[in-house]
Each structure stands twice: as C-alpha cells, then as structure tokens.
C-alpha cells in the first residue's frame, strides 16, 4: 500500500508520506488529517517484480 501526503500543510505538520508499506493483509485501514483530493495505490509484488498496480481516488471533504 502507498498513501501519500504532500503539499504545504503536510510539510507544516511534518506529515509528509509516500512510502510503500509491505503487508499480506487483505484489508488496510488508513486515516487522514487533511481535507482535499487524495489517492491510494496498491501494488502486487511477486518474486521482487511488480506484477499489478491499482489506484483509487479518495476525495475527503469533511
């Protein structure tokens, strides 16, 4: 999984993110402290090679 925080507000709060997190779980829970347009990426890596990637947009308004 990869969740990315970027921009001035993330810098100001020292909350920059963007690293890929390894997990074998089928469900990954994430929280956000920021409103706006977000996205989450998911990668499937087999034998050290990325064989699939998905991305969903997650707009947060409240």
Secondary structure, DSSP 8 states (H G I E B T S, - for coil): -EE-B-SHHHHHTT--B--B-----S------S--EEEEEEEEEEETTEEEEEEEEEEEE--
